[in-house]
Amino acid sequence: MASRGVPRVKLGSQGLEVSAQGLGCMGMSAFYGAPKPEPDMINLIHHAVNAGITFLDTSDIYGPKTNEILLGKALKGGVREKVELATKFGARFEGDQFEIRGDPEYVRAACEASLQRLDVDCIDLYYQHRIDTRVPIEITMGELKKLVEEGKVKYIGLSEASASTIRRAHAVHPITAIQLEWSLWSRDVEQEIIPTCRSYI
């Protein structure tokens, strides 16, 4: 895949390769002001892909749901084959209440819904957006493993997971990526999480 000057990097040890710079699509639809005009955002996504930025990140809670629909439209016309598509599940608004779910029934339903909104057959990297502490991570990972075996998901990721959760999840099925804040302002992940990722992922 041509990168047009944007370096490529491997995530994890399972074979996923992405552009070193990704495009987070959340702000196009949610949280940072009003949703942006759809044609402008589709043009922005296409510009990024043409520039070699092929790692696109979204979630079913962005909008909610509208960001995945936007991505689905942007991926038409052969664009899907040029990108690595990541989305997330597990955090949602039920009325005015924020809810985290990781039970198998919800995992499967969320994946099927994301596939439909994105209008794709397979999600390249599927993250659990937040960890449901009511459900053992092994149970959630068991359902994600089934989705991989069925060809609906290629690689599995976790977002905002502890080191112990990462190790337990990885024992069920290899984890390819961990999403978290690691910056000059947030260095605490260097104590346990980063060493765990280097050892296991």
One Martini backbone bead per residue (centre of mass of N, CA, C, O) as a GRO file, in nm:
protein
  201
    1MET     BB    1   0.094   0.037   0.025
    2ALA     BB    2   0.081   0.357  -0.027
    3SER     BB    3   0.224   0.642   0.169
    4ARG     BB    4   0.343   0.921   0.081
    5GLY     BB    5   0.564   0.946   0.343
    6VAL     BB    6   0.416   0.769   0.544
    7PRO     BB    7   0.478   0.581   0.782
    8ARG     BB    8   0.504   0.243   0.884
    9VAL     BB    9   0.341   0.030   1.130
   10LYS     BB   10   0.334  -0.206   1.384
   11LEU     BB   11   0.075  -0.381   1.549
   12GLY     BB   12   0.188  -0.589   1.718
   13SER     BB   13   0.206  -0.964   1.629
   14GLN     BB   14  -0.039  -1.023   1.394
   15GLY     BB   15   0.003  -0.800   1.122
   16LEU     BB   16  -0.060  -0.511   1.173
   17GLU     BB   17  -0.062  -0.229   0.945
   18VAL     BB   18   0.011   0.125   0.975
   19SER     BB   19  -0.006   0.440   1.000
   20ALA     BB   20   0.167   0.641   1.213
   21GLN     BB   21  -0.061   0.826   1.128
   22GLY     BB   22  -0.372   0.917   1.241
   23LEU     BB   23  -0.743   0.940   1.226
   24GLY     BB   24  -0.947   1.110   1.432
   25CYS     BB   25  -1.319   1.129   1.411
   26MET     BB   26  -1.484   1.244   1.649
   27GLY     BB   27  -1.491   1.569   1.594
   28MET     BB   28  -1.690   1.550   1.346
   29SER     BB   29  -1.957   1.456   1.554
   30ALA     BB   30  -1.823   1.512   1.854
   31PHE     BB   31  -1.759   1.715   2.162
   32TYR     BB   32  -1.649   1.948   1.939
   33GLY     BB   33  -1.910   2.057   1.895
   34ALA     BB   34  -2.062   2.063   1.622
   35PRO     BB   35  -2.128   1.907   1.360
   36LYS     BB   36  -1.985   1.864   1.069
   37PRO     BB   37  -1.986   1.883   0.749
   38GLU     BB   38  -2.002   1.609   0.562
   39PRO     BB   39  -1.848   1.686   0.299
   40ASP     BB   40  -1.596   1.792   0.446
   41MET     BB   41  -1.524   1.525   0.595
   42ILE     BB   42  -1.490   1.348   0.349
   43ASN     BB   43  -1.265   1.518   0.224
   44LEU     BB   44  -1.071   1.485   0.461
   45ILE     BB   45  -1.041   1.181   0.450
   46HIS     BB   46  -0.939   1.167   0.157
   47HIS     BB   47  -0.691   1.344   0.201
   48ALA     BB   48  -0.553   1.163   0.407
   49VAL     BB   49  -0.533   0.908   0.234
   50ASN     BB   50  -0.376   1.045  -0.005
   51ALA     BB   51  -0.135   1.115   0.213
   52GLY     BB   52  -0.115   0.822   0.395
   53ILE     BB   53  -0.359   0.825   0.601
   54THR     BB   54  -0.504   0.498   0.701
   55PHE     BB   55  -0.577   0.538   1.010
   56LEU     BB   56  -0.902   0.487   1.133
   57ASP     BB   57  -1.096   0.643   1.405
   58THR     BB   58  -1.370   0.512   1.598
   59SER     BB   59  -1.719   0.505   1.734
   60ASP     BB   60  -2.039   0.435   1.856
   61ILE     BB   61  -2.039   0.705   2.053
   62TYR     BB   62  -2.000   0.888   1.810
   63GLY     BB   63  -2.289   1.118   1.844
   64PRO     BB   64  -2.420   0.873   1.819
   65LYS     BB   65  -2.313   0.672   1.528
   66THR     BB   66  -2.255   0.900   1.305
   67ASN     BB   67  -1.951   0.846   1.253
   68GLU     BB   68  -1.982   0.572   1.118
   69ILE     BB   69  -2.160   0.669   0.887
   70LEU     BB   70  -1.954   0.863   0.771
   71LEU     BB   71  -1.736   0.653   0.713
   72GLY     BB   72  -1.903   0.479   0.522
   73LYS     BB   73  -1.919   0.699   0.303
   74ALA     BB   74  -1.604   0.750   0.272
   75LEU     BB   75  -1.547   0.431   0.177
   76LYS     BB   76  -1.628   0.470  -0.089
   77GLY     BB   77  -1.484   0.398  -0.398
   78GLY     BB   78  -1.221   0.220  -0.272
   79VAL     BB   79  -1.126   0.318   0.017
   80ARG     BB   80  -1.136   0.067   0.200
   81GLU     BB   81  -0.872  -0.071   0.067
   82LYS     BB   82  -0.675   0.177   0.199
   83VAL     BB   83  -0.758   0.095   0.498
   84GLU     BB   84  -0.755   0.115   0.860
   85LEU     BB   85  -1.019   0.004   1.070
   86ALA     BB   86  -1.139   0.165   1.369
   87THR     BB   87  -1.340   0.051   1.645
   88LYS     BB   88  -1.592   0.079   1.912
   89PHE     BB   89  -1.703  -0.058   2.231
   90GLY     BB   90  -1.897  -0.033   2.559
   91ALA     BB   91  -2.001   0.268   2.525
   92ARG     BB   92  -2.308   0.427   2.649
   93PHE     BB   93  -2.626   0.577   2.600
   94GLU     BB   94  -2.905   0.558   2.835
   95GLY     BB   95  -3.019   0.821   2.779
   96ASP     BB   96  -2.864   0.987   3.054
   97GLN     BB   97  -2.694   0.726   3.077
   98PHE     BB   98  -2.391   0.587   3.147
   99GLU     BB   99  -2.264   0.287   2.984
  100ILE     BB  100  -2.111  -0.035   3.055
  101ARG     BB  101  -2.036  -0.309   2.818
  102GLY     BB  102  -1.927  -0.688   2.806
  103ASP     BB  103  -2.130  -0.872   2.712
  104PRO     BB  104  -2.179  -1.095   2.465
  105GLU     BB  105  -2.444  -0.985   2.348
  106TYR     BB  106  -2.338  -0.695   2.312
  107VAL     BB  107  -2.088  -0.740   2.145
  108ARG     BB  108  -2.237  -0.855   1.898
  109ALA     BB  109  -2.442  -0.627   1.849
  110ALA     BB  110  -2.233  -0.401   1.814
  111CYS     BB  111  -2.085  -0.518   1.572
  112GLU     BB  112  -2.321  -0.543   1.376
  113ALA     BB  113  -2.391  -0.238   1.382
  114SER     BB  114  -2.117  -0.132   1.280
  115LEU     BB  115  -2.112  -0.280   1.011
  116GLN     BB  116  -2.365  -0.138   0.905
  117ARG     BB  117  -2.278   0.161   0.930
  118LEU     BB  118  -2.001   0.114   0.767
  119ASP     BB  119  -2.039  -0.091   0.532
  120VAL     BB  120  -1.895  -0.369   0.624
  121ASP     BB  121  -1.745  -0.696   0.673
  122CYS     BB  122  -1.487  -0.570   0.832
  123ILE     BB  123  -1.290  -0.514   1.119
  124ASP     BB  124  -0.971  -0.451   1.187
  125LEU     BB  125  -1.014  -0.281   1.473
  126TYR     BB  126  -1.144  -0.393   1.793
  127TYR     BB  127  -1.257  -0.212   2.065
  128GLN     BB  128  -1.266  -0.177   2.403
  129HIS     BB  129  -1.347   0.120   2.540
  130ARG     BB  130  -1.455  -0.011   2.811
  131ILE     BB  131  -1.445  -0.169   3.115
  132ASP     BB  132  -1.637  -0.430   3.245
  133THR     BB  133  -1.643  -0.506   3.586
  134ARG     BB  134  -1.890  -0.724   3.576
  135VAL     BB  135  -1.706  -0.862   3.352
  136PRO     BB  136  -1.504  -1.081   3.266
  137ILE     BB  137  -1.263  -1.052   3.031
  138GLU     BB  138  -1.283  -1.346   2.928
  139ILE     BB  139  -1.574  -1.320   2.822
  140THR     BB  140  -1.539  -1.094   2.621
  141MET     BB  141  -1.304  -1.230   2.460
  142GLY     BB  142  -1.458  -1.477   2.367
  143GLU     BB  143  -1.643  -1.318   2.170
  144LEU     BB  144  -1.422  -1.181   2.006
  145LYS     BB  145  -1.297  -1.441   1.903
  146LYS     BB  146  -1.543  -1.528   1.739
  147LEU     BB  147  -1.537  -1.282   1.545
  148VAL     BB  148  -1.268  -1.360   1.423
  149GLU     BB  149  -1.347  -1.648   1.325
  150GLU     BB  150  -1.589  -1.512   1.142
  151GLY     BB  151  -1.461  -1.235   1.000
  152LYS     BB  152  -1.553  -0.950   1.151
  153VAL     BB  153  -1.264  -0.956   1.283
  154LYS     BB  154  -0.913  -0.916   1.305
  155TYR     BB  155  -0.859  -0.723   1.559
  156ILE     BB  156  -0.771  -0.659   1.907
  157GLY     BB  157  -0.870  -0.410   2.151
  158LEU     BB  158  -0.788  -0.174   2.415
  159SER     BB  159  -0.934   0.068   2.645
  160GLU     BB  160  -0.840   0.160   2.941
  161ALA     BB  161  -0.638  -0.063   3.057
  162SER     BB  162  -0.498  -0.266   3.261
  163ALA     BB  163  -0.242  -0.476   3.305
  164SER     BB  164  -0.406  -0.722   3.405
  165THR     BB  165  -0.618  -0.715   3.179
  166ILE     BB  166  -0.426  -0.756   2.946
  167ARG     BB  167  -0.318  -1.033   3.031
  168ARG     BB  168  -0.592  -1.181   3.044
  169ALA     BB  169  -0.683  -1.124   2.754
  170HIS     BB  170  -0.429  -1.242   2.602
  171ALA     BB  171  -0.489  -1.542   2.695
  172VAL     BB  172  -0.735  -1.571   2.496
  173HIS     BB  173  -0.639  -1.325   2.297
  174PRO     BB  174  -0.470  -1.140   2.103
  175ILE     BB  175  -0.337  -0.827   2.145
  176THR     BB  176  -0.274  -0.536   1.935
  177ALA     BB  177  -0.406  -0.285   2.109
  178ILE     BB  178  -0.361   0.022   2.300
  179GLN     BB  179  -0.574   0.274   2.434
  180LEU     BB  180  -0.420   0.587   2.542
  181GLU     BB  181  -0.277   0.815   2.750
  182TRP     BB  182   0.048   0.951   2.623
  183SER     BB  183   0.220   1.208   2.786
  184LEU     BB  184   0.350   1.476   2.947
  185TRP     BB  185   0.087   1.458   3.142
  186SER     BB  186   0.084   1.124   3.096
  187ARG     BB  187   0.305   0.885   3.275
  188ASP     BB  188   0.183   0.638   3.444
  189VAL     BB  189   0.195   0.409   3.214
  190GLU     BB  190   0.511   0.346   3.258
  191GLN     BB  191   0.499   0.147   3.500
  192GLU     BB  192   0.299  -0.098   3.360
  193ILE     BB  193   0.166  -0.086   3.076
  194ILE     BB  194   0.405  -0.062   2.881
  195PRO     BB  195   0.562  -0.316   2.973
  196THR     BB  196   0.330  -0.510   2.911
  197CYS     BB  197   0.311  -0.454   2.607
  198ARG     BB  198   0.608  -0.537   2.543
  199SER     BB  199   0.566  -0.839   2.647
  200TYR     BB  200   0.272  -0.920   2.499
  201ILE     BB  201   0.240  -0.731   2.213
   0.00000   0.00000   0.00000
